[in-house]
């Protein structure tokens, strides 16, 4: 089982949803970075359950404990170990799933691959494991802050409700002003109403997160097997429930001719720039100095609070009735996870690029 992400800046995670704790080790953090514990905790709080009426009502403080790699408020360059203890598991809610496979979950594939599975919330396959990603991403953001690089995500679609414009038309500082994490207040209200409607039906719904990286220098990424867009795609597709990734104009670009979507070069006060950014800030797999922007599609949460047909461990037809506390839409809580993965990819490539040239 592969549990380490990254090349020079790495995150190794451990823990299960209903185990004692979730934790990890971050290695490759540059020395001398001020460690803002309040900021790290804030990033975790953006992901934690029970923060609004449209999220799961599991109550967890998600309090992070930093165990190593920090001295007098700064990173030392040594591995940073951390732990977040689980305190509010309702494992009994999953007793009726011990012998059943939940539709569209990892239950069946885990069972076949390993010969066993933790039926309590999915164990290692639970989205609760993304706690480690948020801590690693928060540390990466602190390092990127020193480089003038920011990573900001927002919800741009829930179900059939979508923002009409790209990120330039919105004040992304308004993203945290509502429970949906959408910078358009009117659309946010419609999205929240839709999520509540779906929740009341015992159903779930998916959506899209848009993420923007600003201040990224030119030259990050490799021209062949380590393309920056491919690394970002792999990082996003590794998040629970993600089914789609597109960068820049993405799939819509096929509706246009090259003359319409080529990003033309210009001299912008002595700096080479482009008049447009259809490429999403990456060309030839390498960052070109423009904003990096991409979209991530999340499927509807697989756990429905309604009866569904399934099979048991022996393949016998049966039905399943799920109990417990679950998100009707995972997208609002996934914004900090998307940001975290992007931040780790960008910092990792910045460190690789720094080591590649004298």
ABEGO torsion letter per residue (X at the ends): XBABBEAABBBBBBEBAABABBBBBBBGBBBGBBBBAAAAAAAAAAABBGABAABBABBBAGBBBBABGBBGGBBAGBBBBBBBBBAABBAAAAAAAAABBBBGBAAAAAAAAAGBBBABGGEAABAAAAAAAAAAAAAAAAAAAAAGBBBBBBBABBEABBBABBAAABBAAAAAABAAGBABAAAAAAAAAAAAAAAAAGBBBBBBBBBBBBGBBBGBEBABAABAAAAAAAAAAABBGBABBBBEAEAAAAABBAAAABBBBBBBGGBBBBABBAAGGBBGGBBAGBBBBBBBBBBBBABBBBBBBBBBAAGBBBBBBBBEBBBABAAAAAAAAAAAAAAAAAAAAAAAAAAABX
